[in-house]
């Protein structure tokens, strides 16, 4: 008897009453199909560098607002940096490093074949507002079937001028032929800080450290006697940090102990041989750690596909809709930022309430002219109400055997109703007697794609795939802004109730892209593969002389495992070498940088006036990304998979602000003059530890290394901006500061390296105790040496465990908040003190990296490498444990399946520097944004 199954090797067995047959994988048949640019491809024949992420393993049940949050460590070459721990906050996604200075570094997102608006779409009428809204949260992670990350030119060049930073292809779920399957899932959970952030000292320690700072000031700065210094110190400590019977717990007062979240999902899929569908509806709420902050909304999706009886025509619709509301708290150095004030002036020695129960507003709050932070919390409103509707229709027709034409038309609409409201009784609104800013902002994106695809096999060994087509992409953004102030009361906060209209504005901008594209894939006998892509883009963002650009790639692969000389190597199931080279591009972020524009509003004595706002540049063009990639894919011993890539990514014609003569009326203009290089290696290893037993365990590790270097700047001149520097030969993110040399163990004084130049041209490495004498140098950079992840999938008799660890090694964080606020070594008496200050120098012979404390310390806040800390960490990024109830129970109950699960995100963190969360913004400079959260959810899924 022959036993067979699709994707497995057939096996002949004897006939017995009871049989136990174990089939082995047939790698010839089991050829994974992956989503690529403008279609699909067999993984064995794909010549580019791309990573495919199975959403079922990575995203299923994970409590994240946006699917990108779960990708850190899941695949090579991709890093995810969050700007804040608030729900809906923006993310920075990098694929193979940073490649631009003045254009975007974010990848292109393509959902079901359609490029879409992505990233942070928040707008605000308040300067430097921290409001954010990641529009990718409009996609329900449970709707995603697969994610493919395109990394090299061969994989991404068909997207041309927008593909230099990589492409993220998202495929949503489709209907399946058969009985309609209905799923319902509900889960509930809670969140807390992922790590203990910026722990500060207790009330007694605050008093002790304040006393010590005043004492040292008296001795060192004021030439006091010991007795005078002690009296001076006692008075200072009693004034600024008095001992109390009971101390305030500002952490508990300003933040929730637990933030809650809930999620409900309904989906259905099914269909016949001709028509299939998938539909889903999702409602989710997620609270922030500050009262009134959080995110709430629902998403819906319907994907329908119809096939004619003769199979020649197919058509379908992909429709999604979401409506979400996000409310965020202020961040940065705003007194409305609870996280900031807790680490600024909200010390345990200051009461929260007076004895009568009213809010305390005495010393030092009155002197600082700031409110009691608890009194002001939650009064200001900063909301984004976002509606998104993505509608895509497509149809394909098989003209003759192997020749198919496909047309896709899509409309992506986003409406963001942004509102800022400062009531009369808030600290912000008091000066205006109430203030409201309404800022509705809309995105319209119309996309059309027409492609003709021909595939055929000649003489059983020559396989040809040819694609030609064109794209049209029109985008428009429009807005209205209105501001009003002076309310009679706070009961009806709408603009029509203000008595003082302040400003009003409206505007729009448009962007147009026309593209011609083609691709040829050829392989001989499933051994030798060659591919060529070509795309020509014309963009309205570019100057008249550089409006059209050509983008292309060539790539090849050799499948050694198909060669006769490899047949004796039975442990080699598959082995393929790949190489590619090509050019992609990046468009300027601004729509009209190349034009000579005049702006209005420059009025004179109530008469309308205008003035030039930009200098024309007809030669403004794309940034060009030249990408070389070489790698291999291997499958060994039937259980070990290895993928390796080396890449060199050279970005030329980088957009840079170039100085111009002041006679033009401007300081600079945007030109294509710079260059940058990213070079690295990627390794993805997966091993099926147990795959032939009831217990199945698959484990894998991904490792990525990227080195960034600025290759060329205008005139070769450094660009210094505060504590950052752009210099040829150095990383784009480099810190320009003093080199710190530790603490003198005899005196407790800080020391810095002079780094001045001697007469013979050498560098003077002597130490100084006066930081003003130390020259600034490049002290470091945030770029890690290695990033990666460790994934594990286990299953046993209905029990499933998926866990993903992410890690980073060799990078750094610049802790500016410690430099400026919590670790100023006694400079400001009323300020919160970080627990690191408990390690300060106290007596000769002390070995420490914290200097002596001195009130009004003269060298406080001098930037240096002192606060450059390691970002090395290992984090349990996501974990899910689920159990499927026995099928016989379900059959008896008339259900298809019931699954219970528990999942978590950011549950455990091991970090070299424990003061803050190790995952910081991509620039590596810590901010006063709210920290990341860890979340736990429990849920149930029922299938009918």
Residue pairs with C-beta under 8 A, 6 or more apart in sequence:
1 12
1 13
1 14
1 15
2 10
2 11
2 12
3 10
3 11
3 12
3 13
3 19
3 21
3 23
4 10
4 11
4 23
5 23
6 29
7 25
7 26
7 29
7 30
8 23
8 24
8 25
8 26
8 29
8 30
9 23
9 24
9 25
9 26
10 23
11 21
11 23
11 24
13 19
13 21
22 692
24 638
25 573
25 638
27 573
27 574
27 635
31 42
31 43
31 44
32 42
32 43
32 44
32 52
33 40
33 41
33 42
33 43
34 40
34 41
34 42
34 43
34 46
34 50
34 52
34 146
34 148
35 52
35 146
35 148
35 169
35 171
36 46
36 48
36 50
36 148
36 150
36 155
36 169
37 110
37 150
37 155
37 156
37 157
37 158
37 159
37 167
37 169
37 519
37 533
38 113
38 158
38 449
38 451
38 467
38 469
38 517
38 519
39 453
39 467
41 521
43 52
43 633
44 526
44 559
44 574
44 576
45 463
45 521
45 523
45 526
45 529
45 557
46 155
46 557
47 154
47 521
47 529
47 530
47 531
47 555
47 556
47 557
47 578
47 580
48 150
48 151
48 152
48 153
48 154
48 155
48 156
48 531
48 553
48 555
48 578
48 580
48 629
49 77
49 150
49 151
49 152
49 154
49 155
49 578
49 580
49 629
49 631
49 645
49 647
49 682
50 148
50 149
50 150
50 151
50 152
50 155
51 75
51 76
51 77
51 78
51 148
51 149
51 151
51 684
52 146
52 147
52 148
52 149
53 71
53 74
53 75
53 146
53 147
53 148
53 149
54 146
55 67
55 141
55 144
55 145
55 146
55 147
57 791
57 793
57 802
58 70
58 71
58 74
58 147
58 802
58 804
58 878
59 67
59 70
59 141
59 142
59 144
60 142
60 802
60 880
61 187
61 880
61 882
61 901
61 903
61 937
61 939
62 70
62 141
62 878
62 880
62 903
62 905
63 187
63 189
63 191
63 261
63 263
63 903
63 904
63 905
63 935
63 936
63 937
64 70
64 141
64 905
64 935
65 87
65 88
65 134
65 137
65 286
65 295
66 88
66 91
66 134
66 136
66 137
66 139
66 141
67 136
67 139
67 141
67 144
67 147
67 170
68 80
68 91
68 93
68 134
68 136
69 80
69 82
69 91
69 905
70 141
70 804
70 877
70 878
70 905
71 78
71 80
71 147
72 78
72 79
72 80
72 789
72 806
72 877
72 919
73 702
73 787
73 788
73 789
73 790
73 791
73 804
73 805
73 806
73 807
73 877
74 702
74 789
74 791
74 804
75 149
75 684
75 702
75 789
76 643
76 645
76 682
76 683
76 684
76 702
76 703
76 704
76 788
77 95
77 96
77 149
77 151
77 166
77 645
77 680
77 682
77 704
77 706
78 93
78 94
78 95
78 149
78 166
78 704
79 93
79 94
79 704
79 787
79 922
80 91
80 92
80 93
81 91
81 92
81 93
81 94
81 919
81 920
81 921
81 922
82 89
82 90
82 91
82 92
82 919
82 921
82 932
83 89
83 90
83 91
83 92
83 132
83 921
83 927
83 929
84 90
84 130
84 132
84 331
84 929
84 930
85 193
85 194
85 289
85 917
85 929
85 930
85 931
85 932
85 933
86 132
86 288
86 293
86 328
86 329
86 331
86 929
86 930
87 286
87 287
87 288
87 293
87 294
87 295
87 326
88 132
88 133
88 134
88 137
88 295
88 324
88 326
88 328
88 384
89 132
89 134
89 328
89 929
90 119
90 120
90 122
90 132
90 133
90 134
91 120
91 134
91 136
92 105
92 106
92 921
92 922
93 106
93 107
93 168
94 105
94 165
94 922
95 107
95 149
95 151
95 165
95 166
95 168
96 151
96 166
96 647
96 649
96 678
96 680
96 706
97 649
97 678
97 680
97 706
97 708
98 105
98 676
98 678
98 708
98 732
98 733
98 922
99 105
99 164
99 165
99 586
99 623
99 625
99 649
99 651
99 676
99 678
100 164
100 165
100 586
100 623
100 651
100 654
100 655
100 676
101 654
101 655
101 656
101 674
101 676
101 726
101 732
102 588
102 589
102 654
102 655
102 656
102 657
102 670
103 586
103 587
103 588
103 589
103 623
103 655
104 119
104 165
104 586
104 589
105 165
106 118
106 119
106 165
107 149
107 165
107 166
107 167
107 168
108 115
108 118
108 156
108 159
108 162
108 163
108 165
108 166
108 167
108 168
109 115
109 116
109 118
109 136
109 167
109 168
109 170
110 116
110 159
110 167
110 168
110 169
110 170
111 139
111 170
111 172
111 390
112 170
112 171
112 172
112 303
112 318
112 392
113 392
113 394
113 408
113 449
114 318
114 390
114 392
114 408
114 410
114 412
114 447
114 449
115 159
115 162
115 447
115 473
116 390
116 412
116 445
117 135
117 412
117 414
117 443
117 445
117 475
118 135
118 136
119 134
119 135
119 136
120 132
120 133
120 134
120 135
121 133
121 135
121 386
121 414
121 416
121 441
121 443
122 131
122 132
122 133
122 384
122 416
122 418
123 131
123 416
123 418
123 439
123 441
123 479
124 131
124 382
124 418
124 420
124 437
124 439
125 418
125 420
125 437
125 439
125 481
125 483
126 420
126 437
128 332
129 330
129 382
129 420
130 328
130 330
130 331
130 332
130 334
130 929
131 328
131 382
131 384
131 418
132 328
133 326
133 384
133 386
133 416
135 386
135 388
135 414
137 295
137 324
138 299
138 320
138 322
138 324
138 386
138 388
139 170
139 172
139 299
139 320
139 322
140 265
140 280
140 282
140 299
140 301
142 185
142 265
142 267
142 280
142 282
143 172
143 173
143 267
143 280
143 282
143 299
143 301
143 320
144 170
144 171
144 172
144 173
145 171
145 172
145 173
145 174
146 170
146 171
147 168
147 169
147 170
147 171
148 168
148 169
148 171
149 166
149 167
149 168
149 169
150 156
150 159
150 163
150 166
150 167
150 168
150 169
151 166
151 629
151 645
151 647
152 553
152 555
152 580
152 582
152 627
152 629
152 645
152 647
153 163
153 533
153 553
153 555
153 580
153 581
153 582
153 583
153 584
153 625
153 626
153 627
153 629
154 531
154 533
154 553
154 554
154 555
154 580
154 582
154 629
155 167
155 580
156 163
156 166
156 167
156 584
157 163
157 533
157 534
157 535
157 551
157 552
157 553
157 582
157 583
157 584
158 517
158 519
158 533
158 535
159 167
159 535
159 584
160 515
160 517
160 535
160 536
160 537
160 549
160 551
160 584
160 585
161 513
161 515
161 537
161 539
161 549
161 551
161 584
161 585
161 586
161 587
161 622
162 585
162 586
162 587
163 551
163 584
163 585
163 625
164 584
164 585
164 586
164 623
164 624
164 625
164 651
165 586
172 278
172 301
172 303
172 318
172 320
173 267
173 269
173 278
173 280
173 303
174 269
174 276
174 278
174 303
174 305
175 269
175 270
175 271
175 275
175 276
175 277
175 278
175 303
175 304
175 305
176 269
176 270
176 271
176 276
177 270
177 271
177 272
177 273
177 276
178 270
178 271
179 270
180 268
180 269
180 270
180 271
181 268
181 269
181 270
181 896
181 943
181 944
182 266
182 267
182 268
182 943
182 944
183 265
183 266
183 267
183 268
183 941
183 942
183 943
183 944
184 265
184 266
184 941
184 942
184 944
185 263
185 264
185 265
185 939
185 940
185 941
185 942
186 262
186 263
186 264
186 265
186 939
186 940
187 262
187 263
187 901
187 903
187 937
187 938
187 939
187 940
188 260
188 261
188 262
188 263
188 937
188 938
188 939
189 260
189 261
189 262
189 935
189 936
189 937
189 938
190 258
190 259
190 260
190 261
190 935
190 936
191 258
191 259
191 260
191 261
191 286
191 287
191 289
191 933
191 934
191 935
191 936
192 257
192 258
192 259
192 289
192 933
192 934
193 289
193 931
193 932
193 933
193 934
194 906
194 909
194 917
194 931
194 932
194 933
194 934
195 909
195 911
195 914
195 916
195 917
195 918
195 931
195 932
196 914
197 339
197 915
197 916
197 917
197 931
198 343
198 817
198 818
198 822
198 834
198 915
198 916
199 834
199 835
199 915
200 342
200 343
200 347
200 348
200 822
200 832
200 833
200 834
200 835
201 209
201 833
201 834
201 835
201 837
201 838
202 247
202 348
203 241
203 243
203 244
203 247
203 248
203 347
203 348
203 349
204 243
205 833
205 838
206 241
206 347
206 348
206 349
206 833
207 237
207 241
207 242
207 243
207 349
208 237
209 241
209 826
209 833
209 837
209 838
209 840
209 853
210 236
210 237
210 240
210 241
210 826
210 829
210 855
211 233
211 234
211 236
211 237
211 241
212 233
212 826
212 840
212 842
212 853
213 233
213 236
213 825
213 826
213 829
213 853
213 854
213 855
213 857
214 229
214 232
214 233
214 235
214 236
214 237
214 829
214 855
215 229
215 230
215 232
215 233
216 826
216 852
216 853
216 854
216 855
217 232
217 826
217 854
217 855
217 856
218 224
218 228
218 229
218 232
218 233
219 226
219 229
220 854
221 854
221 856
221 858
222 229
222 232
224 232
236 829
236 855
239 363
239 829
240 349
240 364
240 829
240 830
241 347
241 349
241 829
242 349
243 349
244 349
244 351
247 348
247 349
248 346
248 347
248 348
248 349
248 350
248 351
248 352
249 348
250 342
250 346
250 347
250 348
250 352
250 373
251 342
253 352
253 374
254 290
254 338
254 339
254 341
254 342
254 346
254 373
254 374
254 377
255 289
255 290
255 338
256 287
256 289
256 290
256 291
259 286
259 287
259 288
259 289
259 294
259 933
260 285
260 287
261 284
261 285
261 286
261 287
261 935
261 937
262 284
262 285
263 282
263 283
263 284
263 285
263 937
263 939
264 282
264 283
264 284
265 280
265 281
265 282
266 280
266 281
266 282
267 278
267 279
267 280
267 281
268 277
268 278
268 279
268 280
269 276
269 277
269 278
269 279
270 276
270 277
271 277
271 305
273 307
274 306
274 307
274 308
274 309
275 304
275 305
275 306
275 307
276 304
276 305
277 302
277 303
277 304
277 305
278 301
278 302
278 303
279 300
279 301
279 302
279 303
280 299
280 300
280 301
281 298
281 299
281 300
282 298
282 299
282 300
283 297
283 298
284 295
284 296
284 297
284 298
284 299
285 294
285 295
285 296
286 294
286 295
286 296
287 293
287 294
288 294
288 295
288 327
288 328
288 329
288 930
289 930
289 933
290 329
290 338
290 377
290 378
290 930
291 377
291 378
292 327
292 329
292 378
292 381
293 327
293 328
293 329
294 326
294 327
295 324
295 325
295 326
295 327
296 324
296 325
297 322
297 323
297 324
297 325
297 386
298 322
298 323
298 324
299 320
299 321
299 322
299 324
300 320
300 321
300 322
301 318
301 319
301 320
301 321
302 317
302 318
302 319
302 320
303 316
303 317
303 318
303 319
304 316
304 317
305 314
305 315
305 316
306 314
306 315
306 316
307 313
307 314
308 314
311 398
312 397
312 398
313 395
313 396
313 397
313 398
314 395
314 396
314 397
315 393
315 394
315 395
315 396
316 393
316 394
316 395
317 391
317 392
317 393
317 394
318 390
318 391
318 392
318 394
319 389
319 390
319 391
319 392
320 388
320 389
320 390
321 388
321 389
321 390
322 386
322 387
322 388
322 389
323 385
323 386
323 387
323 388
324 385
324 386
325 383
325 384
325 385
325 386
326 383
326 384
326 386
327 381
327 382
327 383
328 382
328 383
328 384
329 336
329 337
329 338
329 382
329 930
330 336
330 337
330 380
330 382
331 337
331 339
331 340
331 927
331 928
331 929
331 930
332 340
332 927
332 928
332 929
333 340
333 928
334 340
335 341
335 370
335 371
335 373
335 376
335 427
336 376
336 377
336 380
336 427
336 428
337 928
337 930
338 373
338 377
339 928
339 929
339 930
339 931
340 928
341 370
341 373
342 373
342 832
343 817
343 821
343 822
343 832
343 834
343 928
344 821
344 831
344 832
345 364
345 365
345 368
345 370
345 830
345 831
345 832
346 373
346 832
347 830
347 831
347 832
347 833
350 360
350 364
350 365
351 360
352 359
352 360
352 372
352 374
353 359
353 360
354 360
359 372
359 374
359 375
360 372
361 371
361 372
361 375
364 830
365 371
365 372
368 830
370 427
371 427
376 426
376 427
379 422
379 423
379 425
379 426
379 429
380 420
380 421
380 422
380 423
380 426
380 428
380 429
381 419
381 420
381 421
381 493
382 419
382 420
382 421
383 418
383 419
384 416
384 417
384 418
384 419
385 416
385 417
385 419
386 414
386 415
386 416
386 417
387 413
387 414
387 415
387 417
388 412
388 413
388 414
388 415
389 411
389 412
389 413
390 410
390 411
390 412
390 413
391 410
391 411
391 412
392 408
392 409
392 410
392 411
393 408
393 409
393 410
394 406
394 407
394 408
394 409
395 406
395 407
396 404
396 405
396 406
396 407
397 404
397 405
397 406
398 404
399 405
401 456
402 454
402 455
402 456
403 452
403 453
403 454
404 452
404 453
404 454
405 450
405 451
405 452
405 453
406 449
406 450
406 451
406 452
406 453
407 448
407 449
407 450
408 447
408 448
408 449
408 450
409 447
409 448
410 445
410 446
410 447
410 448
411 444
411 445
411 446
411 447
412 443
412 444
412 445
412 447
413 442
413 443
413 444
413 445
414 442
414 443
415 440
415 441
415 442
416 440
416 441
416 442
416 443
417 438
417 440
418 437
418 438
418 439
418 440
418 441
419 436
419 437
419 438
419 439
420 435
420 436
420 437
420 439
421 429
421 435
421 436
421 437
421 493
422 428
422 429
422 432
422 434
422 435
422 436
423 429
423 434
423 487
423 490
423 493
424 430
424 433
424 434
424 487
424 489
424 490
425 490
428 435
429 435
432 485
432 486
433 485
433 486
433 487
434 485
434 486
434 487
434 490
434 493
434 498
435 483
435 484
435 485
436 483
436 484
436 485
436 493
436 494
436 495
436 498
437 481
437 482
437 483
438 480
438 481
438 482
438 483
438 495
439 479
439 480
439 481
440 479
440 480
441 477
441 478
441 479
442 477
442 478
442 479
443 475
443 476
443 477
444 474
444 475
444 476
444 477
444 478
445 473
445 474
445 475
445 476
446 472
446 473
446 474
446 475
447 471
447 472
447 473
447 474
448 471
448 472
448 473
449 469
449 470
449 471
449 472
450 469
450 470
450 471
451 467
451 468
451 469
451 517
452 467
452 468
452 469
453 465
453 466
453 467
454 464
454 465
454 466
454 467
455 463
455 464
455 465
455 466
456 463
456 464
457 463
457 464
458 464
461 524
461 525
462 522
462 524
463 521
463 522
463 523
463 524
463 526
464 520
464 521
464 522
465 519
465 520
465 521
465 522
466 518
466 519
466 520
466 521
467 517
467 518
467 519
467 520
468 517
468 518
468 519
469 516
469 517
469 518
470 514
470 515
470 516
470 517
471 513
471 514
471 515
471 517
472 513
472 514
472 515
473 512
473 513
473 514
473 515
474 510
474 511
474 512
474 513
475 510
475 511
475 512
476 508
476 509
476 510
476 511
477 508
477 509
477 510
478 506
478 507
478 508
478 509
479 505
479 506
479 507
479 508
480 504
480 505
480 506
481 503
481 504
481 505
481 506
482 495
482 501
482 503
482 504
482 505
483 501
483 502
483 503
483 504
484 495
484 498
484 500
484 501
484 502
485 498
485 500
485 502
486 498
486 499
486 500
487 493
487 497
487 498
487 499
488 497
488 499
495 501
509 591
509 592
510 540
510 591
511 539
511 540
511 541
511 591
512 539
512 540
513 537
513 538
513 539
513 540
514 537
514 538
515 535
515 536
515 537
515 538
516 535
516 536
517 533
517 534
517 535
517 536
518 533
518 534
518 535
519 531
519 532
519 533
519 534
520 531
520 532
521 529
521 530
521 531
522 529
522 530
522 531
523 529
523 530
525 562
526 559
526 562
527 558
527 559
527 562
527 563
528 556
528 557
528 558
528 559
529 556
529 557
529 558
529 559
530 554
530 555
530 556
530 557
531 553
531 554
531 555
531 556
532 552
532 553
532 554
532 555
533 552
533 553
533 554
533 582
534 550
534 551
534 552
535 550
535 551
535 552
536 548
536 549
536 550
536 551
537 548
537 549
537 551
537 585
538 547
538 548
538 549
539 547
539 549
539 587
539 622
540 547
540 591
541 587
541 588
541 590
541 591
541 592
541 593
541 594
542 549
542 587
542 588
542 594
542 620
542 621
542 622
543 594
543 616
543 617
543 618
543 619
543 620
543 621
544 594
544 618
545 618
545 619
545 621
546 618
546 619
546 620
546 621
546 622
549 585
549 621
549 622
549 624
550 583
551 582
551 583
551 584
551 585
552 582
552 583
553 580
553 581
553 582
553 583
553 627
554 580
554 581
554 582
555 578
555 579
555 580
555 581
555 582
556 578
556 579
556 580
557 576
557 577
557 578
557 579
558 576
558 577
559 574
559 575
559 576
560 566
560 575
560 576
560 577
561 572
561 573
561 574
561 575
561 576
566 572
566 575
571 636
571 637
572 634
572 635
572 636
573 635
573 636
573 637
573 638
574 633
574 634
574 635
575 632
575 633
575 634
575 635
576 632
576 633
576 634
577 630
577 631
577 632
578 629
578 630
578 631
578 632
578 633
578 645
579 629
579 630
579 631
580 627
580 628
580 629
580 630
581 626
581 627
581 628
581 629
582 626
582 627
583 624
583 625
583 626
583 627
584 624
584 625
584 627
585 622
585 623
585 624
585 625
586 622
586 623
586 625
586 651
587 622
588 594
588 620
588 655
588 670
590 670
592 614
593 614
593 617
593 620
593 670
594 616
594 617
594 618
594 620
595 614
595 616
596 612
596 614
596 615
596 616
597 612
597 613
597 614
598 610
598 611
598 612
598 613
599 610
599 611
599 612
599 613
600 608
600 609
600 610
601 609
601 610
602 609
602 610
602 611
603 609
612 665
612 666
614 669
615 660
615 664
615 666
615 669
617 669
617 670
617 671
619 671
619 672
620 655
620 670
620 671
620 672
621 653
621 672
622 653
622 672
623 651
623 652
623 653
623 654
623 655
623 672
624 651
624 652
624 653
625 649
625 650
625 651
625 652
626 649
626 650
626 651
626 652
627 647
627 648
627 649
627 650
628 647
628 648
628 649
629 645
629 646
629 647
630 645
630 646
630 647
631 643
631 644
631 645
631 646
631 682
632 642
632 643
632 644
633 641
633 642
633 643
634 640
634 641
634 642
634 643
635 641
635 642
636 642
638 688
639 687
639 688
639 689
639 691
640 685
640 686
640 687
640 688
641 684
641 685
641 686
641 687
641 700
642 683
642 684
642 685
642 686
643 682
643 683
643 684
643 685
644 681
644 682
644 683
644 684
645 681
645 682
646 680
646 681
647 678
647 679
647 680
647 681
647 682
648 677
648 678
648 679
649 677
649 678
649 679
650 675
650 676
650 677
650 711
651 675
651 676
651 677
651 678
652 675
653 672
653 673
653 674
653 675
654 672
654 673
654 674
654 675
654 676
654 712
655 670
655 671
655 672
655 674
656 670
656 671
656 672
656 673
656 674
656 713
656 714
657 668
657 669
657 670
658 668
658 669
658 670
658 671
658 673
658 714
659 667
659 668
659 714
660 666
660 667
660 668
660 669
671 714
673 712
673 713
673 714
674 710
674 711
674 712
674 713
674 714
675 710
675 711
675 712
676 708
676 709
676 710
676 711
676 732
677 708
677 709
677 711
678 706
678 707
678 708
678 709
679 706
679 707
679 709
680 704
680 705
680 706
680 707
681 703
681 704
681 705
682 702
682 703
682 704
682 705
683 701
683 702
683 703
683 704
684 700
684 701
684 702
684 703
685 700
685 701
685 702
686 698
686 699
686 700
687 698
687 699
687 700
688 696
688 697
688 698
689 697
689 698
689 699
690 696
690 697
691 698
694 796
694 797
695 794
695 795
695 796
696 793
696 794
696 795
696 796
697 792
697 793
697 794
698 792
698 793
698 794
699 790
699 791
699 792
699 793
700 790
700 791
700 792
701 788
701 789
701 790
701 791
702 788
702 789
702 791
703 786
703 787
703 788
704 786
704 787
704 788
705 785
705 786
705 787
706 783
707 731
707 783
708 731
708 732
708 733
708 783
709 729
709 730
709 731
710 726
710 727
710 728
710 729
710 730
710 731
710 732
711 728
711 729
712 728
713 719
713 726
713 727
713 728
716 728
718 725
718 726
718 727
719 725
719 726
719 727
720 726
720 736
722 736
723 735
723 736
723 737
723 814
723 863
724 733
724 734
724 735
724 736
724 923
725 734
725 735
725 736
725 778
726 732
726 734
727 734
727 778
730 778
730 781
731 781
731 783
733 781
733 782
733 783
733 922
733 923
733 924
734 778
734 780
734 781
735 778
735 779
735 780
735 781
735 814
735 865
735 868
735 924
736 776
736 777
736 778
736 779
737 776
737 777
737 779
737 863
737 864
737 865
738 752
738 753
738 755
738 771
738 774
738 775
738 776
738 777
738 779
738 862
738 863
738 864
738 865
739 752
739 753
739 755
739 774
739 777
739 779
739 864
739 865
740 750
740 751
740 752
740 753
740 864
740 865
740 866
741 751
741 752
741 753
741 767
742 750
742 751
742 849
743 749
743 750
743 751
743 841
743 848
743 849
743 850
743 851
744 750
744 751
744 769
745 841
745 844
745 845
745 846
745 847
746 844
746 845
747 844
747 852
748 840
748 841
748 842
748 846
748 851
748 852
749 769
749 851
749 852
750 769
750 771
750 851
750 859
750 866
751 767
751 768
751 769
752 767
752 768
752 769
752 770
752 771
752 773
752 774
752 864
753 765
753 766
753 767
753 768
753 774
754 764
754 765
754 766
754 767
754 768
754 773
754 774
754 775
755 763
755 764
755 765
755 774
755 775
755 776
755 777
756 763
756 764
756 773
756 775
757 763
757 764
758 764
768 774
770 859
771 859
771 862
771 864
772 862
774 864
779 864
779 865
779 868
780 812
780 814
780 865
780 868
781 812
781 924
782 811
782 812
782 813
782 814
782 871
782 920
782 922
782 923
782 924
782 925
783 810
783 811
783 924
784 808
784 809
784 810
784 811
784 871
785 809
785 810
785 811
786 807
786 808
786 809
786 810
787 806
787 807
787 808
787 809
788 806
788 807
789 804
789 805
789 806
789 807
789 877
790 804
790 805
790 807
791 802
791 803
791 804
791 805
792 801
792 802
792 803
792 804
793 800
793 801
793 802
794 800
794 801
794 802
795 801
798 883
798 884
798 885
798 886
799 881
799 882
799 883
799 884
800 880
800 881
800 882
800 883
800 884
801 879
801 880
801 881
801 882
802 878
802 879
802 880
803 876
803 878
803 879
803 880
804 876
804 877
804 878
804 879
805 874
805 875
805 876
805 877
806 874
806 875
806 877
807 873
807 874
807 875
808 871
808 872
808 873
808 918
809 872
810 872
811 870
811 871
811 872
811 924
812 868
812 869
812 870
812 871
812 924
813 868
813 869
813 870
813 871
813 913
813 916
813 918
813 920
813 924
813 925
813 926
814 867
814 868
814 869
814 924
814 925
814 926
815 867
815 868
815 869
815 913
815 915
815 916
815 926
816 863
816 867
816 925
816 926
816 927
817 916
817 926
817 927
817 928
818 834
818 836
818 867
818 915
818 926
819 861
819 863
819 866
819 867
820 861
821 831
821 832
822 831
822 832
822 833
822 834
822 836
822 837
823 834
823 836
823 837
823 850
823 867
824 831
824 857
824 860
824 861
825 837
825 840
825 850
825 851
825 852
825 853
825 854
825 857
825 860
826 853
826 854
826 855
826 857
826 860
827 854
827 855
827 856
827 857
827 860
827 861
828 860
829 855
834 915
836 850
836 915
837 850
837 853
839 848
839 849
839 850
840 848
840 850
840 851
840 852
840 853
841 848
841 850
841 851
841 852
842 852
849 866
869 912
869 913
869 915
870 912
870 913
871 911
871 912
871 913
871 918
871 920
871 924
872 911
872 912
872 913
872 918
873 909
873 910
873 911
873 912
873 918
873 919
874 909
874 910
875 906
875 908
875 909
875 910
875 918
875 919
876 904
876 906
876 907
876 908
876 909
877 905
877 906
878 903
878 904
878 905
879 903
879 904
879 907
880 901
880 902
880 903
880 904
881 901
881 902
881 903
882 899
882 900
882 901
882 902
883 899
883 900
883 901
884 897
884 898
884 899
885 897
885 898
885 899
885 900
887 897
889 898
890 896
890 897
890 898
894 944
895 942
895 943
895 944
896 943
896 944
897 941
897 942
897 943
898 940
898 941
898 942
898 943
899 940
899 941
899 942
899 943
900 939
900 940
900 941
901 938
901 939
901 940
901 941
902 936
902 937
902 938
902 939
903 936
903 937
903 939
904 934
904 935
904 936
904 937
905 933
905 934
905 935
906 932
906 933
906 934
906 935
907 934
907 936
909 917
909 918
911 917
911 918
912 918
916 926
916 931
917 931
917 932
919 932
920 926
920 927
921 927
921 929
